[in-house]
Amino acid sequence: MSVNRVMDTILQLVQDNPWFGVVTAIVALASAVAAATPTPEKGTFLSKVYSIVDWAALNIGKAKQK
């Protein structure tokens, strides 16, 4: 498969799905929030909210903060 064909497929996906930009913005915002805030202590309400933000930011597996 040529590079041009792959790029055309990706561009077609982005252009045909208006929700794609919204999902991308949510992931970017969640990533910024997760990077800018310290990890709260386990068992608190904020840790539950932070886990949702972490999931939305795609911070899973080895990408998680320790």
C-alpha positions as CSV (number, residue, x, y, z in Angstrom):
1,M,0.0,0.0,0.0
2,S,1.5,3.4,-1.0
3,V,1.9,6.3,1.4
4,N,-0.5,8.4,-0.6
5,R,-3.2,5.8,-0.3
6,V,-2.8,5.5,3.5
7,M,-2.9,9.3,3.8
8,D,-6.0,9.6,1.7
9,T,-7.7,6.9,3.8
10,I,-6.8,8.8,7.0
11,L,-8.0,12.1,5.6
12,Q,-11.2,10.5,4.4
13,L,-11.8,9.1,7.9
14,V,-11.4,12.6,9.5
15,Q,-13.5,14.4,6.9
16,D,-16.4,11.9,7.0
17,N,-16.7,11.8,10.8
18,P,-17.5,15.1,12.5
19,W,-17.2,13.5,15.9
20,F,-13.5,12.8,15.2
21,G,-12.5,16.4,16.1
22,V,-14.5,16.3,19.3
23,V,-12.8,13.1,20.5
24,T,-9.4,14.4,19.6
25,A,-10.1,17.6,21.6
26,I,-11.2,15.6,24.6
27,V,-8.1,13.4,24.6
28,A,-5.9,16.5,24.2
29,L,-7.6,18.3,27.1
30,A,-7.5,15.3,29.3
31,S,-3.8,14.8,28.5
32,A,-3.1,18.4,29.5
33,V,-5.0,18.1,32.7
34,A,-3.3,14.8,33.6
35,A,0.2,16.2,32.9
36,A,-0.4,19.5,34.8
37,T,-1.9,18.0,38.0
38,P,-0.2,15.8,40.6
39,T,-1.6,12.3,41.2
40,P,-4.0,12.4,44.2
41,E,-3.8,9.9,47.0
42,K,-5.6,6.7,46.5
43,G,-9.1,6.3,48.0
44,T,-10.1,9.9,47.7
45,F,-12.8,11.4,45.6
46,L,-10.2,13.2,43.5
47,S,-8.4,10.0,42.8
48,K,-11.6,8.6,41.2
49,V,-12.0,11.7,39.1
50,Y,-8.3,11.6,38.2
51,S,-8.6,8.0,37.1
52,I,-11.4,9.0,34.6
53,V,-9.2,11.9,33.3
54,D,-6.3,9.5,33.0
55,W,-8.4,7.0,31.0
56,A,-9.7,9.8,28.7
57,A,-6.1,11.0,28.2
58,L,-5.2,7.4,27.1
59,N,-2.7,7.2,30.0
60,I,-2.8,3.4,30.4
61,G,-0.1,0.8,31.0
62,K,3.4,2.1,30.8
63,A,2.2,5.7,30.1
64,K,0.8,6.1,33.6
65,Q,2.5,8.3,36.1
66,K,4.1,6.5,39.1
